[in-house]
Amino acid sequence: MKENSPFDTKNLWTKDKDHVLHPWADLGTAREKGSLIIAKSEGIYVYDSDGKKYIDGPGGMWCTQIGYGRREMAEAIADQVLSMPYYSPFGELTSPPAAELAAKLAELAPGDLNRVFFTTGGSTANDSALRFVQFYFNYTGQPEKKHIITREEAYHGSTLLAASISGKMRDRKNFDLITDTIHHLPVPLPYRRPEGMSLEAFCDEKVADLENKILEIGPEKVACFIAEPVLASGGVIVPPPGYQKRTLEVCRKYGVIYISDEVVTGFGRLGHFFASEPVFDIVPDILICAKGLTSGYQPLGAVIISDKLFEKVSGSAARGVIFSNGFTYSGHPVACAAALKNIEIIEREDICGHVREVGPYFMERLKALAELPIVGDVRGSHLMGAFECVTDKASKEPLPADIQVADRIDRHCQARGLILRPLDHMCILSPPLVIREEQIDTMVGIIRDSIEATITELGEEGLWKG
Ligand SMILES: Cc1ncc(COP(=O)(O)O)c(C=O)c1O
């Protein structure tokens, strides 16, 4: 046990290593390697069980918007636990925080997105949205509308349905997924568009991919298109300008429901509570949120459904029709109380305005990393960013997987007091939204030093010549 640390790191490390199966665990090393134990947090910082301090580069997992250690959050959660920790949300039962939060989300969401279905997180929200779409078309007499269009490199979650609409090849290995009614379009990644193709022409091509796919399947069979406005875990892929609006127009033309997965882009990450309308000029038919909804203080997700859709499946004609989908913890009162307090803090401190201010500064600082020899592309928007490591800038060929370049950079960053999110040959950043300019400088400075240390290391091991 380290001096001044209340934690017995060795003991915890052993228990975790011997008993926990972690999400996305590398099973080849899981039984030996073990995990870094994050034991404490404050503001934009986390501390390991030995007391070492790190900047939280990934914001937990794209979610710690208001930062750690907010007493008001603890009090709101404690008050709700003491007044009523839980009651069933099924049928005609609700709780004060769930009712208040649903109304607040309806107020924050654009257009006629006014009907909220609560879930336990983002995966269950996407799963529930797709079940609602199924239910909607079956009930309204269009049962042949079963096909779902999504994109390669998308990430929508880990239930069977949410994993099936996700597109990362690495995550599809060794699993059985639904494939007969789910279609993946090529990813709208401007960096890898064909040599010489303009962004406008690339956008035309990606929009045409959607229209052609709808026509190939038959519009009468296509239920919905689901899209993250910016693909997050796929590597912070910002589609070409106009893509979101034009794909929505295609969906409207063919009677295809448009689902915007704002699990990452929501709650201030792009400078607005929801990015769909103010950033991308779209009002989707269904909007998904989770993560930043509670800033990670409690697990919660929500499906926000348009009145236009909900009216068709409710009212006197629907008497006795049951939407039999839900979870014991749908609209959990403690999670909803946390979300209400979180939203109050974001509004009171104008955290969205702060992101609109520091976001461009963060991107400018991050983009300067492109001058380093292994950095091929730096991309993102506001407080979500990523960089790709390539063999050479002209070919854009990713550094080979076995070099594990992102893991190496992460290791160097950790030694210098920053946690990154390594992903294949990419590193991802989505810090807490309360980060200040001087903290951004420190963070990007550590990344630069760590990339340089990685380049030296790769050179010494004969893995990269430059
Ligand atoms: C865009 C998006 N949708 C859905 C999910 C799944 O959310 P959860 O992990 O809360 O189930 C994620 C998680 O990273 C995500 O990034």
The ligand as an ORCA input file, in Angstrom:
! r2SCAN-3c Opt
* xyz 0 1
  C     -23.031      6.808    -30.184
  C     -23.233      5.778    -29.126
  N     -24.421      5.168    -29.023
  C     -24.661      4.255    -28.078
  C     -23.691      3.881    -27.180
  C     -23.978      2.833    -26.145
  O     -24.192      3.429    -24.923
  P     -24.038      2.592    -23.562
  O     -22.624      2.185    -23.463
  O     -24.482      3.590    -22.514
  O     -24.979      1.449    -23.625
  C     -22.437      4.492    -27.248
  C     -21.375      4.127    -26.277
  O     -20.233      4.491    -26.396
  C     -22.196      5.447    -28.250
  O     -20.987      6.014    -28.383
*
